Structure formats: C-alpha cells, structure tokens
Amino acid sequence: MPSMNNIDRLKLSSAILSKARELGADAAGIADFNEVKECPSLSADFKIPQIEAGRREGSFETEEKLLPEDGKSVIVIAISHPEDKPELDWRYENYATQGNQRLIEINKNLIKWLKSNYKQIKTYHIPYFIEKGGIYLKDTAVMAGLGTIGRNNLLITPEYGPRVRLRAVVVNVELVSTGPLAFDPCAGCEGYCLRECPQGAFDEIIYSQAVMGQEFLPGRTGTYSRLKCNDQMERDKQAGKQKDERVLHKPTDEMVCLFKHCRNCEFSCPVGL
C-alpha cells in the first residue's frame, strides 16, 4: 500500500469522483474543507438570528459546530430529484426520506471503498443537520463546482436545476478541488421562483450587506425569509397530521405519518428541464 505522500492527488480525486458516480451519485465534486469552514452561510449563521429575532421571539439559535479537526477535503455528492419522483422527498414520521437514505447508502459504500483501497485515509460521513455537526451543503456544492446559489436561495445545477439532494464526506487528505463553476442562470431570468412561494418568502429585503457584513446574502439580494419558508414546512407537516395519511415504512415495517413539503420554488425554475 503506497504512502499518502506518494499518491497522485489528481488521480486519487478522479478515482473518488468516478466511484461516487458508479455507486449512484448523479453528480459529485470536491471542495477544500478549510474554505467550506469559512463559507458565506456560516458567516451569516451568527447574524441571521439577531436580524430575525425582532420578527419573531425565540427565532433561530446557533451553537458551536463540531467538525473534524483533521479534515482537509470534502467530497459532496448529489442525486437528481425530479418532479415525477416526489416520493424521494416524502418525510416519514421520525425517519429519513428515501432520497436521504439513498445518499447515505452511497456515502457508506464510498467510505467502504476508500478504506479498502486507501487505509491511510480517514473519512467522516457528515450528518445532514448543522446542529448535529453538519456543514452547509449548498455552499460546499458551489465550492465543489456543482452549481451556484440562485435567487431562490437553492443550489442551481446546470443538469438538474435546483432539483437535487446533497450529502458529504470529509477526508483527511488534500484532494484536487473541482470548483467553483462559472455559471449564473439567474442573470436575466424573470424570477419565476420568486413569485411561486405561498408564504411570500421573497417579497421583501430583510438583510443588507452593511448589517450582514458580507456581500453574499440570503437569496443573493437579501430577500429570502427563512422564517416564512419554515412556516410553510410546518404547515405542510400539520396538514399531513390532519390528513393522517399513513403509509408503510418498509425498512421498519411500521405504518407512519407521511409529510409532503412544498417545492414550488424548485418546480418553477426552468433550469435543467
């Protein structure tokens, strides 16, 4: 087994991305972990709650993020989530979505392959939620060259538009970054997504560069309201409970409540169609 110092980083990076796609990822890329830890969303994370606190008592709380200390690179994978496969995003009460389960399985198999072929590489399967030690996946995907952040505050990819789901693996070796990508489909767009939110999450400017202390803002122009978006998700959840739409969760053989969340800002985007 060759030492890490003797491994060609470019060949290793290429092999990892090829393997990720072989295992089921529709797209994959690599970002520098140090850059990810300084991403725009992380910088904003400590300021958004203060700005939104005046809009709602007990808004979003922030906490220290527990990230791998020896992480060097992030492998981010994506799967396509088209409109005709809504079940990938259906939320089963207390269980992960089908799409998330697929992503988890791809990453587990990728980690298994890395451990079998490169025993010196340490891997960290990063949780989805920030509060559980996750990273900002949309920012990471941008840094890895998978797409750009759109005016709907979603990752927009050239191939699939915003209709993708993401997960990541951190490794303790320096791989070759695959981004960012020179791609901006929102420039000159009529802003179809901005008109389709049932809660009007893009109707007003909430954040400014002066207050945020950074040029990159939520929704790009400071118009994205996380509070209103969360309101819609809570309404969707309550609607699911009221309907008592129970389905069989095959992995556990349990009948559980099914939640179907709003995706208007995804489906109205013409990119990738």
ChimeraX commands (.cxc) that place a marker at each C-alpha (Angstrom):
marker #1 position 0.00,0.00,0.00 radius 0.5
marker #1 position 1.62,3.29,-1.10 radius 0.5
marker #1 position 2.02,6.11,1.42 radius 0.5
marker #1 position -0.20,9.15,1.07 radius 0.5
marker #1 position 2.82,11.23,0.11 radius 0.5
marker #1 position 3.35,9.05,-2.93 radius 0.5
marker #1 position -0.26,9.02,-4.13 radius 0.5
marker #1 position -1.07,11.22,-7.12 radius 0.5
marker #1 position -3.70,13.62,-5.74 radius 0.5
marker #1 position -5.23,14.25,-9.16 radius 0.5
marker #1 position -5.61,10.54,-9.92 radius 0.5
marker #1 position -7.00,9.89,-6.45 radius 0.5
marker #1 position -9.51,12.72,-6.79 radius 0.5
marker #1 position -10.60,11.46,-10.20 radius 0.5
marker #1 position -10.93,7.90,-8.90 radius 0.5
marker #1 position -13.08,9.03,-5.96 radius 0.5
marker #1 position -15.45,11.03,-8.15 radius 0.5
marker #1 position -15.76,8.18,-10.64 radius 0.5
marker #1 position -16.51,5.75,-7.82 radius 0.5
marker #1 position -19.15,8.06,-6.36 radius 0.5
marker #1 position -20.96,8.15,-9.69 radius 0.5
marker #1 position -20.57,4.41,-10.11 radius 0.5
marker #1 position -22.24,3.96,-6.70 radius 0.5
marker #1 position -25.25,6.01,-7.73 radius 0.5
marker #1 position -24.44,9.73,-7.43 radius 0.5
marker #1 position -25.73,11.82,-10.33 radius 0.5
marker #1 position -23.05,14.43,-9.65 radius 0.5
marker #1 position -20.01,14.68,-7.39 radius 0.5
marker #1 position -17.33,17.23,-6.62 radius 0.5
marker #1 position -14.54,18.13,-4.21 radius 0.5
marker #1 position -14.04,21.26,-2.12 radius 0.5
marker #1 position -11.33,22.48,0.23 radius 0.5
marker #1 position -12.52,21.85,3.79 radius 0.5
marker #1 position -10.86,24.99,5.15 radius 0.5
marker #1 position -12.77,27.08,2.60 radius 0.5
marker #1 position -16.00,25.31,3.50 radius 0.5
marker #1 position -15.47,26.26,7.14 radius 0.5
marker #1 position -15.35,29.92,6.05 radius 0.5
marker #1 position -18.34,29.75,3.69 radius 0.5
marker #1 position -20.87,32.62,3.38 radius 0.5
marker #1 position -23.69,30.70,5.08 radius 0.5
marker #1 position -21.53,30.01,8.13 radius 0.5
marker #1 position -20.61,33.68,8.40 radius 0.5
marker #1 position -24.28,34.60,8.13 radius 0.5
marker #1 position -25.33,31.91,10.58 radius 0.5
marker #1 position -24.40,34.03,13.57 radius 0.5
marker #1 position -26.08,37.19,12.23 radius 0.5
marker #1 position -29.35,35.93,10.79 radius 0.5
marker #1 position -30.85,35.02,14.20 radius 0.5
marker #1 position -30.11,38.50,15.51 radius 0.5
marker #1 position -31.78,40.11,12.49 radius 0.5
marker #1 position -34.80,37.81,12.60 radius 0.5
marker #1 position -35.14,37.92,16.39 radius 0.5
marker #1 position -37.07,41.16,16.04 radius 0.5
marker #1 position -39.53,39.45,13.72 radius 0.5
marker #1 position -40.25,36.52,16.00 radius 0.5
marker #1 position -39.39,35.82,19.60 radius 0.5
marker #1 position -37.25,32.73,20.07 radius 0.5
marker #1 position -36.03,32.65,16.49 radius 0.5
marker #1 position -33.09,30.54,15.34 radius 0.5
marker #1 position -30.43,29.59,17.83 radius 0.5
marker #1 position -26.83,29.00,16.90 radius 0.5
marker #1 position -24.35,26.73,18.58 radius 0.5
marker #1 position -20.76,25.64,18.20 radius 0.5
marker #1 position -20.31,23.31,15.25 radius 0.5
marker #1 position -18.38,20.10,15.89 radius 0.5
marker #1 position -16.34,19.47,12.74 radius 0.5
marker #1 position -13.43,17.06,12.09 radius 0.5
marker #1 position -10.20,18.74,13.20 radius 0.5
marker #1 position -8.05,16.87,10.68 radius 0.5
marker #1 position -10.38,17.31,7.70 radius 0.5
marker #1 position -8.70,18.55,4.51 radius 0.5
marker #1 position -11.21,17.97,1.70 radius 0.5
marker #1 position -14.95,17.48,1.27 radius 0.5
marker #1 position -16.48,15.08,-1.22 radius 0.5
marker #1 position -20.01,16.27,-1.96 radius 0.5
marker #1 position -22.46,14.07,-3.85 radius 0.5
marker #1 position -25.83,14.85,-5.40 radius 0.5
marker #1 position -28.76,12.82,-6.65 radius 0.5
marker #1 position -31.38,14.16,-9.00 radius 0.5
marker #1 position -34.86,14.67,-7.56 radius 0.5
marker #1 position -37.22,15.29,-10.49 radius 0.5
marker #1 position -40.83,16.34,-10.08 radius 0.5
marker #1 position -42.09,12.95,-11.24 radius 0.5
marker #1 position -40.39,11.22,-8.28 radius 0.5
marker #1 position -41.92,13.05,-5.30 radius 0.5
marker #1 position -41.53,10.02,-3.04 radius 0.5
marker #1 position -37.79,10.70,-2.74 radius 0.5
marker #1 position -38.61,13.71,-0.57 radius 0.5
marker #1 position -41.60,12.43,1.35 radius 0.5
marker #1 position -40.89,12.58,5.05 radius 0.5
marker #1 position -41.86,9.56,7.06 radius 0.5
marker #1 position -42.55,10.38,10.69 radius 0.5
marker #1 position -39.25,10.13,12.60 radius 0.5
marker #1 position -37.42,8.58,9.61 radius 0.5
marker #1 position -35.20,9.87,6.82 radius 0.5
marker #1 position -36.58,10.46,3.35 radius 0.5
marker #1 position -35.97,7.91,0.60 radius 0.5
marker #1 position -33.66,10.36,-1.12 radius 0.5
marker #1 position -31.62,10.87,2.02 radius 0.5
marker #1 position -31.42,7.12,2.54 radius 0.5
marker #1 position -30.04,6.74,-0.98 radius 0.5
marker #1 position -27.42,9.39,-0.33 radius 0.5
marker #1 position -26.45,7.80,2.97 radius 0.5
marker #1 position -26.03,4.42,1.27 radius 0.5
marker #1 position -23.87,5.91,-1.49 radius 0.5
marker #1 position -21.61,7.58,1.07 radius 0.5
marker #1 position -21.36,4.44,3.18 radius 0.5
marker #1 position -20.27,2.44,0.15 radius 0.5
marker #1 position -17.84,5.17,-0.89 radius 0.5
marker #1 position -16.28,5.16,2.58 radius 0.5
marker #1 position -16.06,1.38,2.49 radius 0.5
marker #1 position -14.27,1.55,-0.87 radius 0.5
marker #1 position -11.85,4.19,0.39 radius 0.5
marker #1 position -11.00,2.16,3.49 radius 0.5
marker #1 position -10.40,-0.95,1.38 radius 0.5
marker #1 position -8.11,0.78,-1.12 radius 0.5
marker #1 position -6.52,3.62,0.89 radius 0.5
marker #1 position -6.21,2.53,4.50 radius 0.5
marker #1 position -4.36,5.73,5.43 radius 0.5
marker #1 position -7.37,7.90,4.57 radius 0.5
marker #1 position -9.65,8.83,7.45 radius 0.5
marker #1 position -13.25,9.51,6.49 radius 0.5
marker #1 position -16.12,11.31,8.20 radius 0.5
marker #1 position -19.68,10.79,6.99 radius 0.5
marker #1 position -21.07,14.25,7.69 radius 0.5
marker #1 position -24.58,14.49,9.20 radius 0.5
marker #1 position -27.25,16.37,7.27 radius 0.5
marker #1 position -28.22,18.79,10.04 radius 0.5
marker #1 position -25.90,21.65,11.01 radius 0.5
marker #1 position -26.78,21.32,14.69 radius 0.5
marker #1 position -25.59,17.71,14.62 radius 0.5
marker #1 position -22.18,18.51,13.15 radius 0.5
marker #1 position -23.16,19.02,9.54 radius 0.5
marker #1 position -21.79,21.52,7.05 radius 0.5
marker #1 position -23.53,23.93,4.70 radius 0.5
marker #1 position -24.08,21.59,1.79 radius 0.5
marker #1 position -25.25,24.17,-0.74 radius 0.5
marker #1 position -22.18,26.33,-0.19 radius 0.5
marker #1 position -19.98,23.24,-0.30 radius 0.5
marker #1 position -21.55,22.17,-3.59 radius 0.5
marker #1 position -20.85,25.62,-5.06 radius 0.5
marker #1 position -17.21,25.41,-3.96 radius 0.5
marker #1 position -17.02,21.92,-5.49 radius 0.5
marker #1 position -18.30,23.15,-8.85 radius 0.5
marker #1 position -21.73,21.52,-8.85 radius 0.5
marker #1 position -23.61,24.76,-9.44 radius 0.5
marker #1 position -24.41,28.15,-7.96 radius 0.5
marker #1 position -26.78,29.60,-5.36 radius 0.5
marker #1 position -29.87,31.00,-7.07 radius 0.5
marker #1 position -32.24,33.82,-6.20 radius 0.5
marker #1 position -34.49,31.20,-4.58 radius 0.5
marker #1 position -31.60,30.50,-2.16 radius 0.5
marker #1 position -31.25,26.97,-3.56 radius 0.5
marker #1 position -28.34,25.30,-5.29 radius 0.5
marker #1 position -28.91,25.53,-9.06 radius 0.5
marker #1 position -27.07,22.89,-11.09 radius 0.5
marker #1 position -26.66,23.02,-14.88 radius 0.5
marker #1 position -28.01,19.50,-15.35 radius 0.5
marker #1 position -30.90,19.34,-12.87 radius 0.5
marker #1 position -31.61,22.92,-11.84 radius 0.5
marker #1 position -32.47,23.08,-8.11 radius 0.5
marker #1 position -34.00,19.58,-8.12 radius 0.5
marker #1 position -31.14,17.81,-6.34 radius 0.5
marker #1 position -30.36,16.46,-2.87 radius 0.5
marker #1 position -26.90,16.55,-1.25 radius 0.5
marker #1 position -24.68,14.77,1.28 radius 0.5
marker #1 position -20.95,14.93,2.04 radius 0.5
marker #1 position -17.91,13.01,3.25 radius 0.5
marker #1 position -14.86,14.72,4.75 radius 0.5
marker #1 position -11.41,13.16,4.34 radius 0.5
marker #1 position -8.06,13.92,5.96 radius 0.5
marker #1 position -6.13,14.28,2.67 radius 0.5
marker #1 position -5.80,17.20,0.30 radius 0.5
marker #1 position -7.67,16.35,-2.88 radius 0.5
marker #1 position -7.98,18.48,-6.01 radius 0.5
marker #1 position -10.88,20.92,-5.82 radius 0.5
marker #1 position -13.32,20.75,-8.73 radius 0.5
marker #1 position -14.84,24.22,-8.44 radius 0.5
marker #1 position -16.19,26.77,-8.40 radius 0.5
marker #1 position -18.14,26.85,-11.68 radius 0.5
marker #1 position -18.64,29.88,-13.92 radius 0.5
marker #1 position -22.42,29.53,-14.08 radius 0.5
marker #1 position -25.20,32.02,-13.32 radius 0.5
marker #1 position -28.60,31.08,-14.76 radius 0.5
marker #1 position -30.37,33.70,-12.64 radius 0.5
marker #1 position -28.80,36.60,-14.54 radius 0.5
marker #1 position -31.55,37.94,-16.78 radius 0.5
marker #1 position -34.12,35.42,-15.52 radius 0.5
marker #1 position -37.67,36.68,-14.97 radius 0.5
marker #1 position -37.62,35.25,-11.44 radius 0.5
marker #1 position -40.36,32.65,-11.78 radius 0.5
marker #1 position -39.41,31.08,-8.44 radius 0.5
marker #1 position -39.79,34.36,-6.55 radius 0.5
marker #1 position -43.50,34.57,-7.41 radius 0.5
marker #1 position -44.40,30.98,-6.52 radius 0.5
marker #1 position -43.80,30.87,-2.76 radius 0.5
marker #1 position -47.16,30.51,-0.96 radius 0.5
marker #1 position -45.73,32.39,2.03 radius 0.5
marker #1 position -44.13,35.22,0.04 radius 0.5
marker #1 position -40.66,34.34,1.32 radius 0.5
marker #1 position -39.02,36.52,-1.34 radius 0.5
marker #1 position -41.31,39.55,-1.13 radius 0.5
marker #1 position -39.11,41.94,0.85 radius 0.5
marker #1 position -35.49,42.76,1.55 radius 0.5
marker #1 position -34.60,41.51,5.02 radius 0.5
marker #1 position -30.79,41.52,5.02 radius 0.5
marker #1 position -28.36,44.19,3.85 radius 0.5
marker #1 position -24.64,43.99,3.13 radius 0.5
marker #1 position -23.98,46.64,5.76 radius 0.5
marker #1 position -25.73,44.73,8.55 radius 0.5
marker #1 position -24.56,41.29,7.45 radius 0.5
marker #1 position -21.00,42.46,6.90 radius 0.5
marker #1 position -20.65,40.43,3.71 radius 0.5
marker #1 position -21.51,40.75,0.06 radius 0.5
marker #1 position -23.19,37.36,-0.36 radius 0.5
marker #1 position -26.69,37.49,1.13 radius 0.5
marker #1 position -29.56,35.01,1.55 radius 0.5
marker #1 position -31.44,34.91,-1.74 radius 0.5
marker #1 position -28.47,36.83,-3.20 radius 0.5
marker #1 position -30.22,40.17,-2.70 radius 0.5
marker #1 position -31.25,39.69,0.93 radius 0.5
marker #1 position -34.86,38.79,0.15 radius 0.5
marker #1 position -35.07,35.19,1.35 radius 0.5
marker #1 position -37.02,34.75,4.62 radius 0.5
marker #1 position -36.09,31.57,6.40 radius 0.5
marker #1 position -38.90,32.19,8.87 radius 0.5
marker #1 position -41.58,32.20,6.17 radius 0.5
marker #1 position -40.09,29.12,4.50 radius 0.5
marker #1 position -40.11,27.29,7.82 radius 0.5
marker #1 position -43.70,28.41,8.34 radius 0.5
marker #1 position -44.68,26.65,5.12 radius 0.5
marker #1 position -42.84,23.48,6.12 radius 0.5
marker #1 position -44.66,23.49,9.45 radius 0.5
marker #1 position -47.99,23.97,7.66 radius 0.5
marker #1 position -47.17,21.03,5.40 radius 0.5
marker #1 position -46.37,18.93,8.44 radius 0.5
marker #1 position -49.59,19.86,10.20 radius 0.5
marker #1 position -51.56,19.15,7.02 radius 0.5
marker #1 position -50.04,15.68,6.92 radius 0.5
marker #1 position -51.04,15.05,10.52 radius 0.5
marker #1 position -54.57,16.28,9.91 radius 0.5
marker #1 position -54.97,14.01,6.88 radius 0.5
marker #1 position -53.46,11.19,8.93 radius 0.5
marker #1 position -52.02,9.86,5.69 radius 0.5
marker #1 position -50.27,6.77,6.94 radius 0.5
marker #1 position -48.08,4.59,4.77 radius 0.5
marker #1 position -45.86,1.58,5.27 radius 0.5
marker #1 position -42.26,2.44,6.07 radius 0.5
marker #1 position -40.64,-0.63,4.51 radius 0.5
marker #1 position -37.28,-0.53,6.35 radius 0.5
marker #1 position -39.04,-0.85,9.72 radius 0.5
marker #1 position -42.36,-2.37,8.60 radius 0.5
marker #1 position -44.21,0.37,10.51 radius 0.5
marker #1 position -47.21,2.43,9.49 radius 0.5
marker #1 position -46.12,6.04,9.85 radius 0.5
marker #1 position -47.44,9.52,9.07 radius 0.5
marker #1 position -46.40,10.96,5.71 radius 0.5
marker #1 position -45.41,14.61,5.20 radius 0.5
marker #1 position -45.17,16.20,1.73 radius 0.5
marker #1 position -43.34,19.52,1.74 radius 0.5
marker #1 position -43.75,22.45,-0.66 radius 0.5
marker #1 position -41.33,22.54,-3.61 radius 0.5
marker #1 position -42.82,25.44,-5.59 radius 0.5
marker #1 position -39.52,27.33,-5.85 radius 0.5
marker #1 position -37.88,24.18,-7.31 radius 0.5
marker #1 position -40.57,23.26,-9.82 radius 0.5
marker #1 position -40.92,26.81,-11.16 radius 0.5
marker #1 position -37.22,27.04,-12.06 radius 0.5
marker #1 position -36.66,26.39,-15.81 radius 0.5
marker #1 position -33.02,25.35,-15.43 radius 0.5
marker #1 position -32.32,21.68,-16.07 radius 0.5
marker #1 position -35.70,20.91,-17.62 radius 0.5
marker link #1:1,2 radius 0.2
marker link #1:2,3 radius 0.2
marker link #1:3,4 radius 0.2
marker link #1:4,5 radius 0.2
marker link #1:5,6 radius 0.2
marker link #1:6,7 radius 0.2
marker link #1:7,8 radius 0.2
marker link #1:8,9 radius 0.2
marker link #1:9,10 radius 0.2
marker link #1:10,11 radius 0.2
marker link #1:11,12 radius 0.2
marker link #1:12,13 radius 0.2
marker link #1:13,14 radius 0.2
marker link #1:14,15 radius 0.2
marker link #1:15,16 radius 0.2
marker link #1:16,17 radius 0.2
marker link #1:17,18 radius 0.2
marker link #1:18,19 radius 0.2
marker link #1:19,20 radius 0.2
marker link #1:20,21 radius 0.2
marker link #1:21,22 radius 0.2
marker link #1:22,23 radius 0.2
marker link #1:23,24 radius 0.2
marker link #1:24,25 radius 0.2
marker link #1:25,26 radius 0.2
marker link #1:26,27 radius 0.2
marker link #1:27,28 radius 0.2
marker link #1:28,29 radius 0.2
marker link #1:29,30 radius 0.2
marker link #1:30,31 radius 0.2
marker link #1:31,32 radius 0.2
marker link #1:32,33 radius 0.2
marker link #1:33,34 radius 0.2
marker link #1:34,35 radius 0.2
marker link #1:35,36 radius 0.2
marker link #1:36,37 radius 0.2
marker link #1:37,38 radius 0.2
marker link #1:38,39 radius 0.2
marker link #1:39,40 radius 0.2
marker link #1:40,41 radius 0.2
marker link #1:41,42 radius 0.2
marker link #1:42,43 radius 0.2
marker link #1:43,44 radius 0.2
marker link #1:44,45 radius 0.2
marker link #1:45,46 radius 0.2
marker link #1:46,47 radius 0.2
marker link #1:47,48 radius 0.2
marker link #1:48,49 radius 0.2
marker link #1:49,50 radius 0.2
marker link #1:50,51 radius 0.2
marker link #1:51,52 radius 0.2
marker link #1:52,53 radius 0.2
marker link #1:53,54 radius 0.2
marker link #1:54,55 radius 0.2
marker link #1:55,56 radius 0.2
marker link #1:56,57 radius 0.2
marker link #1:57,58 radius 0.2
marker link #1:58,59 radius 0.2
marker link #1:59,60 radius 0.2
marker link #1:60,61 radius 0.2
marker link #1:61,62 radius 0.2
marker link #1:62,63 radius 0.2
marker link #1:63,64 radius 0.2
marker link #1:64,65 radius 0.2
marker link #1:65,66 radius 0.2
marker link #1:66,67 radius 0.2
marker link #1:67,68 radius 0.2
marker link #1:68,69 radius 0.2
marker link #1:69,70 radius 0.2
marker link #1:70,71 radius 0.2
marker link #1:71,72 radius 0.2
marker link #1:72,73 radius 0.2
marker link #1:73,74 radius 0.2
marker link #1:74,75 radius 0.2
marker link #1:75,76 radius 0.2
marker link #1:76,77 radius 0.2
marker link #1:77,78 radius 0.2
marker link #1:78,79 radius 0.2
marker link #1:79,80 radius 0.2
marker link #1:80,81 radius 0.2
marker link #1:81,82 radius 0.2
marker link #1:82,83 radius 0.2
marker link #1:83,84 radius 0.2
marker link #1:84,85 radius 0.2
marker link #1:85,86 radius 0.2
marker link #1:86,87 radius 0.2
marker link #1:87,88 radius 0.2
marker link #1:88,89 radius 0.2
marker link #1:89,90 radius 0.2
marker link #1:90,91 radius 0.2
marker link #1:91,92 radius 0.2
marker link #1:92,93 radius 0.2
marker link #1:93,94 radius 0.2
marker link #1:94,95 radius 0.2
marker link #1:95,96 radius 0.2
marker link #1:96,97 radius 0.2
marker link #1:97,98 radius 0.2
marker link #1:98,99 radius 0.2
marker link #1:99,100 radius 0.2
marker link #1:100,101 radius 0.2
marker link #1:101,102 radius 0.2
marker link #1:102,103 radius 0.2
marker link #1:103,104 radius 0.2
marker link #1:104,105 radius 0.2
marker link #1:105,106 radius 0.2
marker link #1:106,107 radius 0.2
marker link #1:107,108 radius 0.2
marker link #1:108,109 radius 0.2
marker link #1:109,110 radius 0.2
marker link #1:110,111 radius 0.2
marker link #1:111,112 radius 0.2
marker link #1:112,113 radius 0.2
marker link #1:113,114 radius 0.2
marker link #1:114,115 radius 0.2
marker link #1:115,116 radius 0.2
marker link #1:116,117 radius 0.2
marker link #1:117,118 radius 0.2
marker link #1:118,119 radius 0.2
marker link #1:119,120 radius 0.2
marker link #1:120,121 radius 0.2
marker link #1:121,122 radius 0.2
marker link #1:122,123 radius 0.2
marker link #1:123,124 radius 0.2
marker link #1:124,125 radius 0.2
marker link #1:125,126 radius 0.2
marker link #1:126,127 radius 0.2
marker link #1:127,128 radius 0.2
marker link #1:128,129 radius 0.2
marker link #1:129,130 radius 0.2
marker link #1:130,131 radius 0.2
marker link #1:131,132 radius 0.2
marker link #1:132,133 radius 0.2
marker link #1:133,134 radius 0.2
marker link #1:134,135 radius 0.2
marker link #1:135,136 radius 0.2
marker link #1:136,137 radius 0.2
marker link #1:137,138 radius 0.2
marker link #1:138,139 radius 0.2
marker link #1:139,140 radius 0.2
marker link #1:140,141 radius 0.2
marker link #1:141,142 radius 0.2
marker link #1:142,143 radius 0.2
marker link #1:143,144 radius 0.2
marker link #1:144,145 radius 0.2
marker link #1:145,146 radius 0.2
marker link #1:146,147 radius 0.2
marker link #1:147,148 radius 0.2
marker link #1:148,149 radius 0.2
marker link #1:149,150 radius 0.2
marker link #1:150,151 radius 0.2
marker link #1:151,152 radius 0.2
marker link #1:152,153 radius 0.2
marker link #1:153,154 radius 0.2
marker link #1:154,155 radius 0.2
marker link #1:155,156 radius 0.2
marker link #1:156,157 radius 0.2
marker link #1:157,158 radius 0.2
marker link #1:158,159 radius 0.2
marker link #1:159,160 radius 0.2
marker link #1:160,161 radius 0.2
marker link #1:161,162 radius 0.2
marker link #1:162,163 radius 0.2
marker link #1:163,164 radius 0.2
marker link #1:164,165 radius 0.2
marker link #1:165,166 radius 0.2
marker link #1:166,167 radius 0.2
marker link #1:167,168 radius 0.2
marker link #1:168,169 radius 0.2
marker link #1:169,170 radius 0.2
marker link #1:170,171 radius 0.2
marker link #1:171,172 radius 0.2
marker link #1:172,173 radius 0.2
marker link #1:173,174 radius 0.2
marker link #1:174,175 radius 0.2
marker link #1:175,176 radius 0.2
marker link #1:176,177 radius 0.2
marker link #1:177,178 radius 0.2
marker link #1:178,179 radius 0.2
marker link #1:179,180 radius 0.2
marker link #1:180,181 radius 0.2
marker link #1:181,182 radius 0.2
marker link #1:182,183 radius 0.2
marker link #1:183,184 radius 0.2
marker link #1:184,185 radius 0.2
marker link #1:185,186 radius 0.2
marker link #1:186,187 radius 0.2
marker link #1:187,188 radius 0.2
marker link #1:188,189 radius 0.2
marker link #1:189,190 radius 0.2
marker link #1:190,191 radius 0.2
marker link #1:191,192 radius 0.2
marker link #1:192,193 radius 0.2
marker link #1:193,194 radius 0.2
marker link #1:194,195 radius 0.2
marker link #1:195,196 radius 0.2
marker link #1:196,197 radius 0.2
marker link #1:197,198 radius 0.2
marker link #1:198,199 radius 0.2
marker link #1:199,200 radius 0.2
marker link #1:200,201 radius 0.2
marker link #1:201,202 radius 0.2
marker link #1:202,203 radius 0.2
marker link #1:203,204 radius 0.2
marker link #1:204,205 radius 0.2
marker link #1:205,206 radius 0.2
marker link #1:206,207 radius 0.2
marker link #1:207,208 radius 0.2
marker link #1:208,209 radius 0.2
marker link #1:209,210 radius 0.2
marker link #1:210,211 radius 0.2
marker link #1:211,212 radius 0.2
marker link #1:212,213 radius 0.2
marker link #1:213,214 radius 0.2
marker link #1:214,215 radius 0.2
marker link #1:215,216 radius 0.2
marker link #1:216,217 radius 0.2
marker link #1:217,218 radius 0.2
marker link #1:218,219 radius 0.2
marker link #1:219,220 radius 0.2
marker link #1:220,221 radius 0.2
marker link #1:221,222 radius 0.2
marker link #1:222,223 radius 0.2
marker link #1:223,224 radius 0.2
marker link #1:224,225 radius 0.2
marker link #1:225,226 radius 0.2
marker link #1:226,227 radius 0.2
marker link #1:227,228 radius 0.2
marker link #1:228,229 radius 0.2
marker link #1:229,230 radius 0.2
marker link #1:230,231 radius 0.2
marker link #1:231,232 radius 0.2
marker link #1:232,233 radius 0.2
marker link #1:233,234 radius 0.2
marker link #1:234,235 radius 0.2
marker link #1:235,236 radius 0.2
marker link #1:236,237 radius 0.2
marker link #1:237,238 radius 0.2
marker link #1:238,239 radius 0.2
marker link #1:239,240 radius 0.2
marker link #1:240,241 radius 0.2
marker link #1:241,242 radius 0.2
marker link #1:242,243 radius 0.2
marker link #1:243,244 radius 0.2
marker link #1:244,245 radius 0.2
marker link #1:245,246 radius 0.2
marker link #1:246,247 radius 0.2
marker link #1:247,248 radius 0.2
marker link #1:248,249 radius 0.2
marker link #1:249,250 radius 0.2
marker link #1:250,251 radius 0.2
marker link #1:251,252 radius 0.2
marker link #1:252,253 radius 0.2
marker link #1:253,254 radius 0.2
marker link #1:254,255 radius 0.2
marker link #1:255,256 radius 0.2
marker link #1:256,257 radius 0.2
marker link #1:257,258 radius 0.2
marker link #1:258,259 radius 0.2
marker link #1:259,260 radius 0.2
marker link #1:260,261 radius 0.2
marker link #1:261,262 radius 0.2
marker link #1:262,263 radius 0.2
marker link #1:263,264 radius 0.2
marker link #1:264,265 radius 0.2
marker link #1:265,266 radius 0.2
marker link #1:266,267 radius 0.2
marker link #1:267,268 radius 0.2
marker link #1:268,269 radius 0.2
marker link #1:269,270 radius 0.2
marker link #1:270,271 radius 0.2
marker link #1:271,272 radius 0.2
marker link #1:272,273 radius 0.2
view
